[in-house]
């Protein structure tokens, strides 16, 4: 009996539908996009329904990433995903409240791929250029905690890439790619922060 229950649960997990699954079967989704969305779909099977892994954003970071890859293509989609991951930090609620952003019915932060609010207090181009030094563009846009997280994550990614490359690790290309994507996400995110998320209350 226990074996049957375990088998049923296993099959349910495999065949259950999760948000990213819908994007995988769209005819417009390219093979590269499917390859990038597939791990997100598998992650959702682990994270969805687990209170410890609840995301503070709506849509969740994983779904946001899947949508970004599907709508913006592999490169811009990955940059948008890394930007969202950086912004998913302990200051997200406070930052969102300061720009008078919307909240979902269960209290989660509404953060769509295409924000409805635009702010021209800061220059997006200047923010993007400053973020060549990770975090600086976000700090310019008054997103201090986001800037700190961006700097720390990008620095750790580059350090890991350098160490793995020096050791001729088989994973070196992966770590180098991750560092480049995170830094690209910093530039993209800084530009986007200045354009959409700058608070005039500060």
C-alpha positions in Angstrom: 0.0 0.0 0.0 2.8 2.4 0.9 4.5 1.6 -2.4 1.3 2.5 -4.3 0.9 5.8 -2.4 4.5 6.7 -3.2 4.1 5.8 -6.8 1.0 7.9 -7.1 2.7 10.9 -5.5 5.7 10.5 -7.8 3.4 10.3 -10.9 1.4 13.3 -9.7 4.6 15.4 -9.4 5.7 14.5 -12.8 2.5 15.1 -14.6 1.1 18.0 -12.6 0.8 21.3 -14.5 2.8 24.3 -13.2 2.8 27.8 -14.7 6.0 27.4 -16.7 4.7 24.2 -18.3 2.2 26.3 -20.3 5.1 28.2 -21.9 6.9 25.0 -22.8 4.1 23.8 -25.1 3.5 27.1 -26.9 4.3 26.7 -30.6 6.0 30.2 -30.5 8.6 29.0 -27.9 11.9 28.3 -29.6 14.1 25.2 -28.8 16.6 27.4 -26.9 13.8 29.1 -24.9 12.4 25.6 -24.0 15.9 24.5 -22.9 16.1 27.5 -20.5 12.5 27.3 -19.3 12.6 23.5 -18.6 14.8 23.8 -15.5 12.4 26.6 -14.2 9.5 24.2 -14.7 11.3 21.5 -12.7 12.1 24.0 -10.0 8.4 25.0 -9.7 7.6 21.3 -9.0 9.8 21.6 -5.9 9.1 25.2 -4.8 5.3 25.5 -5.4 3.2 24.4 -2.5 6.1 24.7 -0.1 5.6 27.5 2.4 9.3 27.8 3.1 9.9 28.7 -0.6 7.0 31.1 -1.1 8.1 34.1 -3.3 7.3 37.6 -2.1 6.5 38.6 -5.7 3.6 38.1 -8.1 4.3 36.5 -10.5 6.9 34.5 -8.6 10.6 34.9 -9.6 10.6 31.5 -11.4 7.5 32.4 -13.4 8.8 35.9 -14.1 11.9 34.3 -15.5 10.0 31.9 -17.7 7.8 34.7 -19.0 10.9 37.0 -19.6 12.7 34.2 -21.6 9.6 33.5 -23.6 8.7 37.2 -24.4 12.2 38.8 -24.6 14.2 35.8 -25.9 17.1 33.9 -24.3 19.5 36.8 -23.8 17.3 39.6 -22.6 15.2 37.1 -20.8 18.1 35.8 -18.7 19.2 39.4 -17.9 15.6 40.2 -16.7 15.6 37.0 -14.6 18.9 37.8 -12.9 17.6 41.4 -12.3 14.5 40.0 -10.6 16.5 37.6 -8.4 18.7 40.5 -7.2 15.6 42.6 -6.4 14.0 39.7 -4.4 15.8 40.7 -1.2 14.6 41.7 2.3 14.0 45.4 1.2 11.7 44.5 -1.6 8.4 45.3 0.3 9.7 48.7 1.5 11.1 49.6 -1.9 7.8 48.7 -3.6 5.8 50.7 -1.0 7.9 53.8 -1.7 7.0 53.8 -5.4 3.4 53.3 -4.5 3.4 49.9 -6.3 0.5 47.5 -6.3 0.0 44.4 -4.1 -1.7 41.2 -4.9 -4.7 40.1 -2.8 -2.6 37.8 -0.7 0.0 40.6 0.0 2.6 39.7 -2.5 4.3 42.5 -4.5 2.9 42.9 -8.0 5.9 43.2 -10.3 5.1 42.5 -14.0 7.6 42.3 -16.8 6.2 45.5 -18.2 5.5 48.0 -15.3 2.6 50.4 -15.6 4.4 53.2 -13.9 7.2 55.2 -15.5 9.4 57.7 -13.6 11.9 60.1 -15.2 13.5 61.4 -12.0 16.8 59.6 -12.8 18.5 58.9 -16.2 18.2 55.2 -17.2 21.3 55.6 -19.5 23.4 57.0 -16.6 22.2 54.2 -14.3 23.2 51.6 -17.0 26.7 53.1 -17.5 27.3 53.4 -13.7 26.4 49.7 -13.3 29.6 48.7 -15.1 30.6 48.8 -11.4 28.0 46.3 -10.1 25.5 47.9 -7.8 26.4 51.5 -8.5 23.6 52.1 -11.0 21.0 50.9 -8.5 22.4 53.1 -5.8 22.1 56.0 -8.2 18.5 55.1 -8.6 18.1 55.1 -4.8 17.8 51.3 -4.6 20.5 51.0 -2.0 19.8 47.5 -0.8 19.3 46.2 -4.4 22.7 47.8 -5.2 24.4 46.1 -2.3 22.8 42.7 -3.2 23.8 43.3 -6.9 27.4 44.0 -5.9 27.7 41.1 -3.6 26.1 38.5 -5.9 28.1 39.7 -8.9 31.3 39.8 -7.0 30.8 36.2 -5.6 29.9 35.0 -9.2 33.1 36.6 -10.6 35.3 35.2 -7.8 33.9 31.7 -8.3 34.4 32.0 -12.1 38.0 33.1 -11.6 38.8 30.3 -9.1 37.2 27.6 -11.2 39.0 28.8 -14.3 42.4 28.8 -12.5 41.7 25.2 -11.4 40.7 24.2 -14.9 37.4 23.0 -13.6 35.0 21.4 -16.0 32.4 23.8 -14.6 34.4 26.9 -15.3 32.4 27.8 -18.5 29.2 27.5 -16.5 30.5 29.8 -13.7 31.9 32.3 -16.2 28.6 32.4 -18.0 26.7 32.9 -14.7 28.9 35.8 -13.8 28.5 37.5 -17.2 24.7 37.0 -17.0 24.5 38.4 -13.5 26.6 41.4 -14.5 24.4 41.9 -17.6 21.4 41.7 -15.3 22.9 44.4 -13.1 23.2 46.7 -16.1 19.7 45.9 -17.4 18.3 46.1 -13.9 19.9 49.5 -13.1 18.5 50.9 -16.4 15.1 49.5 -15.6 15.2 50.8 -11.9 15.9 54.3 -13.1 13.2 54.2 -15.7 10.4 52.6 -13.7 11.1 52.3 -10.1 12.7 55.6 -8.9 10.8 57.0 -5.9 10.1 60.7 -5.6 9.4 60.3 -1.9 13.1 60.0 -1.2 
